[in-house]
Amino acid sequence: MITLYPPRIRADATALVVYKGAPNRTVDWRLIGGGSLQPLTLATDHNGQAAATYTPGIAGTSITVEVESGA
């Protein structure tokens, strides 16, 4: 599950993207669309959470964030 904080992104602000999955797994972050995604963690912690920051690109465009969790 991926959650965005805040739930609605303003064009002039960054957002925190939190992934919740299995604990202690590597994660591969992918952004489809404009802007940039900067991983804060490359693996889930003991609670199964990993995080990244998203900075918007062109206002009004759609994006998709995907996370693949490995071993």
C-alpha positions as a Python dict, from the first residue, in 0.01 Angstrom:
ca = {
    (1, 'M'): (0, 0, 0),
    (2, 'I'): (124, 349, -88),
    (3, 'T'): (6, 656, 105),
    (4, 'L'): (70, 1020, 18),
    (5, 'Y'): (109, 1299, 277),
    (6, 'P'): (-60, 1538, 223),
    (7, 'P'): (-325, 1350, 23),
    (8, 'R'): (-352, 1633, -234),
    (9, 'I'): (-28, 1769, -377),
    (10, 'R'): (18, 2141, -432),
    (11, 'A'): (222, 2244, -734),
    (12, 'D'): (467, 2440, -516),
    (13, 'A'): (526, 2182, -242),
    (14, 'T'): (675, 1838, -190),
    (15, 'A'): (489, 1537, -57),
    (16, 'L'): (592, 1239, 151),
    (17, 'V'): (524, 901, -10),
    (18, 'V'): (509, 608, 233),
    (19, 'Y'): (508, 244, 128),
    (20, 'K'): (383, -26, 368),
    (21, 'G'): (482, -383, 291),
    (22, 'A'): (675, -672, 438),
    (23, 'P'): (944, -581, 694),
    (24, 'N'): (1315, -571, 611),
    (25, 'R'): (1283, -589, 230),
    (26, 'T'): (1461, -388, -37),
    (27, 'V'): (1240, -153, -238),
    (28, 'D'): (1267, -14, -590),
    (29, 'W'): (1082, 316, -642),
    (30, 'R'): (947, 416, -986),
    (31, 'L'): (779, 737, -1098),
    (32, 'I'): (567, 745, -1412),
    (33, 'G'): (490, 1102, -1514),
    (34, 'G'): (636, 1441, -1435),
    (35, 'G'): (828, 1562, -1134),
    (36, 'S'): (1088, 1382, -930),
    (37, 'L'): (1086, 1107, -671),
    (38, 'Q'): (1371, 1093, -419),
    (39, 'P'): (1392, 777, -206),
    (40, 'L'): (1454, 840, 164),
    (41, 'T'): (1495, 468, 229),
    (42, 'L'): (1592, 181, -1),
    (43, 'A'): (1445, -89, 224),
    (44, 'T'): (1149, -130, 453),
    (45, 'D'): (1210, -103, 825),
    (46, 'H'): (1104, -354, 1093),
    (47, 'N'): (747, -219, 1060),
    (48, 'G'): (748, -268, 682),
    (49, 'Q'): (764, 103, 594),
    (50, 'A'): (980, 284, 340),
    (51, 'A'): (956, 648, 230),
    (52, 'A'): (1034, 888, -54),
    (53, 'T'): (966, 1253, -131),
    (54, 'Y'): (783, 1361, -444),
    (55, 'T'): (834, 1705, -600),
    (56, 'P'): (575, 1799, -864),
    (57, 'G'): (666, 1882, -1220),
    (58, 'I'): (414, 2050, -1449),
    (59, 'A'): (93, 2144, -1266),
    (60, 'G'): (-219, 1948, -1358),
    (61, 'T'): (-45, 1635, -1484),
    (62, 'S'): (-109, 1284, -1353),
    (63, 'I'): (158, 1065, -1199),
    (64, 'T'): (190, 707, -1083),
    (65, 'V'): (428, 588, -812),
    (66, 'E'): (516, 220, -811),
    (67, 'V'): (715, 28, -551),
    (68, 'E'): (860, -316, -604),
    (69, 'S'): (964, -500, -291),
    (70, 'G'): (1232, -766, -302),
    (71, 'A'): (1421, -991, -66),
}
